[in-house]
Amino acid sequence: MAHSVREQILIALRQRTWYSGQELAETLNISRTAIWKHMQTLKEEGYQIISNKKQGYQLVDEGDLLTPIAIEQWLTTARLGRHILHFEELDTTQRIAHEQAQQQAQEGTLVVCDHQTNGRGQLGRTWHEAKNEGIAMSLLVRPDVPMHQAGQLTLVAGIALAQSLRTFDVPVTIKWPNDILINGRKVAGILTEMQTEADRISSVIIGIGINVHHEQFPEGIKDRATSLVRESGRTFRRAEVVATFLNRFEQLYTQWLELGFGSFVSEWETLADRLHERVTLRTRQMTASGTLLGIDETGTIRIETETGETRFHSAELIY
Ligand code: BT5
């Protein structure tokens, strides 16, 4: 991907403590005045850059930006996240990702935003976002698999998200199928939506919302929601969290395409919340209680009820 001038300036500034304006101007083949103007814009965007006449410019802190260049510095993927669309404010990243999918955007296109005003959950529910506090992102993939397997991507993304958050020492677990919890409270949610053509998958949009800096949540979710900062007390850079997820997800996505979902069952179970505990589950038709046994090689949940092992393809755990 070609870098903009500002991105090239940042890449240069990251390489050493001081960079003189003259040297930057020569390297990028633009005037010193142009360099100065780009520096002002970068500062307005949130980059902390100091300067003095003798030494030039120094990048002191990159802030907590979700810009492509901020994400890219942590990215080791080959395909995923190599085309990033960043918005300061948006109704929902899912809408833009669907549009991108229809416009033949490449696999791995990522839509991120700092303030999502109308975030979507499953079944018409909403996802709460506070400006610059969390991560709202939608990833476009185009898996060549039968349609009925697309839902497994929710579980694969959940494993990748849980594993990547654990690398930050946060004790997350997965509540089947799409919630990531810390100490029983929801820290992230996943919404997978599919576009089809005839009877084939043309794209899958994996939407992920992660609470990062939130100290408080609105009425209605405040007893059930939490954030990475609240549970760990440490600081996070959202761009690093996004890239760490993408790095992991690319590996697991490839594994899923090559080996199928069966290869994830035991890993999922090690991350599962309330494994071997009693849970209650609701489907459209009924409510059932029993011991959570795990999942099968298609991603279906397995519960030991009074009548024996029962598998549910589409249901919701209630707790
Ligand atoms: C989800 O739905 O958990 C999927 C959330 C996906 C959000 C991402 S953000 C990027 C992309 N763009 C979108 O528009 N959406 C995706 P569900 O399992 O239906 O859970 C929704 C329920 O979680 C709500 O009804 C609330 O009870 C609760 N909830 C809402 N916001 C929350 C938050 N920030 N933290 C924890 N719980 C929340």
Residues whose N, C-alpha, C, O or C-beta is under 5 A from the ligand:
A	BS01	BT5	T92 T93 Q94 N118 G119 R120 G121 Q122 R125 T126 W127 H128 I135 A136 M137 S138 N178 K186 G189 I190 L191 G207 I208 G209 I221 A225
